Every structure is written in C-alpha cells, then in structure tokens.
C-alpha cells in the first residue's frame, strides 16, 4: 500500500475532527442558515463554513452553496461565500466567472457575489478582471450602497488610479464612507494629482479616525502635504504620531522617503549632506529587492519628488538628476537623452525602465 502524503494525512486528521453526528448537525445548520434571510447572519454563515472547510468537507460545503443559490430565499451572503470558494480555488482559471451575470438576475445574492469578487481580485491587483467586472455591472454598482465603494476600492488596489478617481468623483454624495474606502479614495486622488480633493478626504478621514492607529496612513499623507507646503513643524508632528505596523511595501517606502526628507530639512545646512547620505543608504536597502523603477508608478513619482527636494536642500543637484533616472517616471527626461551628444547610449535603458510595470496609468 502506497504511503499517504503529509497533505493527505492532515486532511484525514481534519475530517476526523468532526464525528458523523457532529458533521450531520453542522451540515443541517449550514443548510438552514443559507436559506434564512438577514444580514446579521453573515458571521454565523462564515463561522459554520469555516468549520466545514477546516474539517476537510469542502465538497459538501460547495454543494450546499450551489444548491442554495438557486433558491429564492437564499441569504445574500451565500453569493459571497460561493464566489470566494471559486476565486480562491486552485483549479480556478483566473477568468471572469460568467455565472455572475446570471446570478445577478436574482438580485442581492448575485450583487454580493460580485462585490466579494471585486474585493478578491482587487486585492490581487488583477486589473483586467477588475475593469471587466466593473464594466459589466456598472449600472447597479453605482447605486448599490456597498457596490459603489467596492468598485472604487478594487480599481484603486488594482492601480487603475484614473478610472478609480473618475468612479469615485461623486464621493461627497455617498453616505458613511468607511476608512478603507477613504484610504483608496485618497490614494487615487493623490495619484492623479487632485491635491485639493485629496486633502479634503484626508481631513475627513482623520476626523473619523481620531488618534487611532487606523488614521496613521492619513497622517502620513497630511505630513507630506504640510512638508511640501513649507510647514515643517506640522509635518513632523503628524509624522511623530504614525504607526506603520502592517503596512504594505509601497506605503512603507513612502514613509521612509518622507522620514528622510524631514530629517534633511530639520538638519542644519552644513549637516544636510551627511543626513541625506544616511537617507540614501536607507533607500538603497528599501529598494534592493525590487528597484524603484519596477514599483507602482505613483510611488515612482513620490520617490522622484522627495529625493529631488532632499538633493536640493543638501546642495547636491546631481542627485536630483539621478532620482529622475532611477525612478524612470518622467517622459520629459527623454528630451535631454535625445539631444545631448553621448547620452543617446542611455536611451534604450531609460525607455525600458520607463515602460516597466507602469501600473496606475491611463487604465
């Protein structure tokens, strides 16, 4: 008899975690929950689904979800659980599930499935799927209390900043925007250089978050705005109250860029070159694994902006030119490469960097 793999052994052990009687009771409870109305049942549905999944009864779980979807009394959250099982499955082909279109004809259960799908593919930055889904369901997403925010978040997380900013342009008319949605709104506005509206969103978010850690990213944005407005003291105060634990790589990169800039501007003029050199060393560590020209186009712009200002404050203009080269963010830099004799040799390299992984542009 062939020995079982570790995975098979773990699955067998998990199945034994529920006795036959417990399994039947759990399956019966899940069936009943799936056809009971009420948004307040979502936590119970999630909990029961997790019990079945962790015990290894994924097939039984999916079968109940499929059977419940076609029933008129299906709880709307069943749609979210069903599409999550599909989109997180190892056998998913990473294409748009056309069943969503049919399911949306049943109303809320289909809408919740689309909203969940947007959250999943947006977090994975699958911008083609995000745009396809938003395009197919734009009509009801715009008027749905959860759909509008889900589409905006997904577009932003997929780095489709222009489209996200356009989608959320009526944000002032939306009731009760939560902090994750405000964060995506602020990012899309900043990435598309709508500075005034972005600052308004930051102020709104800070008024909601108060001194909580949830407001740290908004304090980072406020610090940057104050810093480039010439208010160093206010920027330093915002920065002091930031907790960056749990941030993604791009947000952390912006954090250290601004920290370096604040330190350079707070230093006495004779000390600024040394402070700038220390900041550059930190940036080299930060971008060693993934170079800045391979990062999101918005971060590339912020890198050029911050490093250029540090270089000028330190009296090192050549470093500002190097920042444009490293970030490969500006199309205008092509002109001197074309016109100055000898620099044409660097043109192919800069073009490659300029076009590499340009997320968030005209999508």
C-alpha positions as a printed Julia matrix, in Angstrom:
363×3 Matrix{Float64}:
   0.0    0.0     0.0
   1.45   3.38   -1.04
   2.22   5.72    1.84
  -0.02   8.78    2.14
   1.48  12.24    1.66
   1.62  14.66    4.55
  -1.18  16.69    2.99
  -3.43  13.64    2.73
  -2.7   12.71    6.33
  -3.56  16.21    7.51
  -6.82  16.15    5.56
  -7.73  12.78    7.02
  -7.0   14.0    10.53
  -9.08  17.14    9.94
 -12.05  15.06    8.76
 -11.88  13.07   11.96
 -12.21  16.3    13.92
 -15.97  16.08   13.3
 -17.8   12.94   14.24
 -20.53  11.66   11.92
 -23.18  13.07   14.26
 -21.41  16.44   14.53
 -20.99  16.58   10.76
 -24.65  15.94   10.1
 -25.62  18.57   12.65
 -23.23  21.13   11.15
 -24.38  20.44    7.59
 -28.01  20.78    8.64
 -27.31  24.06   10.41
 -25.45  25.41    7.39
 -28.29  24.47    5.02
 -30.75  26.27    7.26
 -28.57  29.37    7.53
 -28.17  29.52    3.75
 -31.91  29.93    3.25
 -32.59  32.25    6.19
 -32.78  35.97    5.42
 -30.92  38.66    7.34
 -27.55  40.41    7.01
 -26.93  39.71   10.69
 -26.47  36.02    9.82
 -23.28  36.67    7.82
 -20.97  35.99   10.82
 -22.77  32.7    11.55
 -22.52  31.67    7.91
 -18.81  32.48    7.87
 -18.17  30.59   11.1
 -20.05  27.46   10.04
 -18.45  27.49    6.59
 -15.01  27.72    8.23
 -15.8   24.71   10.44
 -16.69  22.6     7.41
 -13.76  23.84    5.35
 -11.18  23.3     8.08
 -12.56  19.84    8.76
 -11.96  18.96    5.11
 -15.55  18.89    3.88
 -15.02  21.39    1.08
 -17.02  19.43   -1.48
 -20.03  19.21    0.81
 -19.71  22.92    1.59
 -19.65  23.9    -2.07
 -22.56  21.63   -2.9
 -24.77  23.27   -0.28
 -23.8   26.7    -1.56
 -24.66  25.76   -5.15
 -27.97  24.24   -4.14
 -28.89  27.3    -2.08
 -28.02  29.84   -4.77
 -30.94  28.83   -6.98
 -33.47  29.19   -4.19
 -35.41  32.48   -3.97
 -34.98  32.56   -0.18
 -31.18  32.25   -0.31
 -29.35  34.51    2.11
 -27.4   37.18    0.11
 -24.16  36.24    1.86
 -24.34  32.82    0.2
 -23.29  34.54   -3.02
 -20.17  35.93   -1.35
 -19.22  32.53    0.11
 -19.78  30.8    -3.22
 -17.63  33.13   -5.32
 -14.9   33.11   -2.67
 -14.68  29.33   -2.93
 -14.34  29.66   -6.71
 -11.84  32.54   -6.78
  -9.59  31.01   -4.13
  -9.67  27.52   -5.61
  -6.5   26.07   -7.1
  -8.44  25.0   -10.2
  -9.83  28.45  -10.99
  -8.76  29.52  -14.49
  -8.41  33.21  -13.47
 -11.09  34.28  -15.91
 -14.25  36.19  -15.21
 -16.92  33.74  -13.92
 -19.81  34.22  -16.35
 -22.15  32.65  -13.79
 -22.06  36.0   -12.01
 -24.11  37.6   -14.79
 -26.88  35.04  -14.42
 -26.76  35.19  -10.64
 -27.2   38.97  -10.66
 -30.6   38.46  -12.27
 -31.69  37.01   -8.92
 -30.89  40.27   -7.16
 -28.96  40.77   -3.93
 -27.4   37.3    -3.75
 -25.73  37.99   -7.11
 -24.77  41.53   -6.13
 -22.99  40.28   -3.02
 -21.11  37.74   -5.13
 -19.86  40.48   -7.46
 -18.85  42.69   -4.53
 -16.9   39.81   -2.97
 -15.26  39.03   -6.31
 -14.15  42.66   -6.66
 -12.62  42.57   -3.19
 -10.7   39.41   -4.04
  -9.35  40.33   -7.49
  -8.69  43.92   -6.4
  -6.51  42.73   -3.53
  -4.61  40.52   -6.0
  -4.18  43.51   -8.36
  -5.76  41.72  -11.3
  -6.67  44.96  -13.03
  -8.12  43.37  -16.17
 -10.59  41.33  -14.14
 -11.45  44.35  -12.0
 -12.15  46.53  -15.03
 -14.12  43.79  -16.76
 -16.28  43.23  -13.69
 -16.92  46.93  -13.09
 -17.77  47.44  -16.75
 -20.26  44.56  -16.78
 -22.05  45.65  -13.62
 -21.51  49.41  -13.58
 -25.22  50.27  -13.7
 -26.21  48.68  -10.41
 -22.81  49.12   -8.74
 -23.22  52.9    -8.94
 -26.45  52.84   -6.96
 -25.78  49.95   -4.59
 -24.81  51.07   -1.04
 -21.93  48.56   -0.92
 -21.22  48.21   -4.63
 -20.04  51.77   -5.27
 -17.38  51.54   -2.56
 -16.32  48.01   -3.55
 -15.74  49.06   -7.16
 -13.74  52.12   -6.1
 -11.58  50.1    -3.73
 -10.93  47.4    -6.32
  -9.95  49.87   -9.03
  -7.54  51.62   -6.67
  -5.97  48.41   -5.37
  -5.53  47.25   -8.96
  -3.63  50.52   -9.59
  -6.21  51.83  -12.06
  -5.99  55.25  -10.43
  -7.51  57.37  -13.18
 -10.53  55.13  -13.51
 -10.87  54.9    -9.71
 -10.8   58.67   -9.31
 -13.42  59.05  -12.04
 -15.61  56.34  -10.49
 -15.48  57.93   -7.04
 -15.79  61.52   -8.25
 -19.2   61.81   -6.55
 -17.81  60.71   -3.2
 -19.3   63.72   -1.41
 -22.77  62.36   -2.22
 -22.05  58.96   -0.67
 -23.19  58.29    2.91
 -20.95  56.93    5.66
 -17.7   56.19    3.83
 -15.53  53.85    5.91
 -11.79  54.27    6.39
 -10.67  51.59    3.87
 -12.77  53.28    1.19
 -11.49  56.73    2.16
  -7.94  55.4     2.02
  -8.44  54.17   -1.55
 -10.17  57.41   -2.49
  -7.3   59.49   -1.08
  -4.72  57.37   -2.89
  -6.48  57.57   -6.25
  -6.86  61.33   -5.93
  -3.23  61.82   -4.94
  -2.02  59.56   -7.74
  -3.96  61.61  -10.29
  -2.76  64.91   -8.78
  -6.14  66.07   -7.49
  -4.41  67.58   -4.49
  -7.2   69.76   -3.14
  -9.8   66.98   -3.13
  -7.26  64.52   -1.71
  -6.51  66.87    1.18
 -10.24  67.18    1.87
 -10.55  63.39    2.04
  -7.57  63.18    4.39
  -9.14  65.71    6.75
 -12.42  63.79    6.7
 -10.64  60.5     7.43
  -8.62  61.99   10.28
 -11.78  63.38   11.85
 -13.23  59.85   11.8
 -10.11  58.01   12.92
  -9.09  60.44   15.66
  -5.93  59.26   17.39
  -6.48  55.6    16.44
  -3.83  53.64   14.54
  -6.29  53.36   11.65
  -5.55  57.0    10.86
  -1.78  56.54   10.52
  -1.7   56.38    6.74
  -3.81  59.53    6.53
  -1.39  61.23    8.92
   1.39  60.25    6.51
  -0.47  61.96    3.68
  -1.1   65.01    5.87
   2.59  65.13    6.8
   3.59  65.1     3.13
   1.14  67.88    2.29
   2.42  70.05    5.15
   6.03  69.33    4.26
   5.7   70.41    0.64
   3.65  73.41    1.72
   6.62  74.55    3.8
   5.15  73.71    7.21
   7.93  71.52    8.59
   6.78  71.7    12.2
   3.25  70.48   11.42
   4.65  67.73    9.19
   6.96  66.49   11.96
   4.06  66.49   14.42
   1.91  64.35   12.1
   4.83  62.04   11.45
   5.51  61.54   15.15
   2.04  60.01   15.63
   2.33  57.43   12.86
   2.34  53.68   13.5
   3.4   51.88   10.3
   2.92  48.29   11.5
   1.11  46.14    8.97
   1.64  48.5     6.04
   2.29  47.26    2.52
   5.66  47.78    0.82
   4.64  50.89   -1.13
   3.27  52.67    1.95
   6.39  51.79    3.94
   8.57  53.11    1.13
   6.72  56.43    1.19
   7.07  56.51    4.97
  10.88  56.23    4.82
  11.12  58.7     1.94
   9.26  61.31    4.0
  11.23  60.48    7.13
  14.45  61.12    5.24
  13.13  64.4     3.85
  12.0   65.62    7.27
  15.4   64.79    8.77
  17.25  66.57    5.97
  15.14  69.72    6.31
  15.42  69.75   10.11
  19.21  69.47    9.97
  21.5   72.48    9.92
  22.71  73.33    6.39
  26.29  72.07    6.98
  24.94  68.72    8.24
  22.44  68.12    5.48
  24.77  66.26    3.06
  25.54  63.67    5.75
  21.86  63.32    6.71
  20.97  62.97    3.05
  23.64  60.28    2.62
  22.14  58.33    5.54
  18.69  58.64    3.97
  20.06  57.39    0.64
  21.58  54.36    2.35
  18.2   53.52    3.85
  16.57  53.9     0.44
  19.1   51.57   -1.16
  18.16  48.91    1.38
  14.5   49.63    0.81
  14.65  49.18   -2.96
  17.31  46.48   -3.15
  14.85  43.61   -3.68
  12.51  45.47   -6.04
  14.11  48.55   -7.67
  12.14  51.77   -7.69
  11.62  51.69  -11.47
   9.74  48.39  -11.05
   7.39  49.81   -8.42
   3.96  51.34   -8.83
   4.07  54.49  -10.95
   2.65  56.62   -8.12
   5.46  55.57   -5.77
   7.98  56.3    -8.52
   6.59  59.82   -8.74
   6.77  60.25   -4.95
  10.35  58.95   -4.93
  11.44  61.49   -7.53
   9.61  64.26   -5.71
  11.1   63.5    -2.28
  14.66  62.73   -3.4
  14.77  65.81   -5.63
  13.8   68.0    -2.69
  16.36  66.33   -0.4
  19.06  66.78   -3.03
  18.31  70.48   -3.48
  18.19  71.09    0.28
  21.59  69.4     0.58
  23.13  71.33   -2.32
  23.56  68.19   -4.44
  21.78  68.94   -7.7
  23.31  65.96   -9.46
  21.41  63.64   -7.11
  18.16  65.19   -8.3
  19.04  64.14  -11.85
  19.92  60.66  -10.6
  16.49  60.47   -8.92
  14.81  61.05  -12.28
  16.99  58.33  -13.8
  16.38  55.78  -11.02
  12.63  56.34  -10.81
  12.2   56.41  -14.62
   8.95  58.25  -14.04
   9.23  61.29  -16.3
   8.74  61.21  -20.07
  10.3   64.67  -20.32
  13.68  63.17  -19.36
  13.78  61.62  -22.83
  14.47  65.03  -24.4
  17.97  65.59  -22.96
  18.83  61.97  -23.65
  17.96  62.56  -27.3
  19.59  65.97  -27.71
  22.8   65.86  -25.65
  25.65  64.14  -27.51
  26.76  60.91  -25.86
  23.62  60.43  -23.77
  21.82  58.6   -26.58
  23.56  55.45  -25.37
  21.4   55.53  -22.23
  18.14  55.97  -24.14
  17.22  52.24  -24.54
  17.86  51.59  -20.86
  15.74  54.54  -19.77
  12.92  53.58  -22.16
  12.9   50.08  -20.71
  12.71  51.44  -17.18
  10.1   53.99  -18.17
   7.8   51.32  -19.56
   8.48  48.64  -16.95
   5.43  47.71  -14.87
   3.7   51.06  -15.33
   0.67  50.39  -13.17
  -1.85  53.06  -12.48
  -1.55  54.94  -15.78
  -4.5   55.5   -18.13
  -6.41  52.41  -17.1
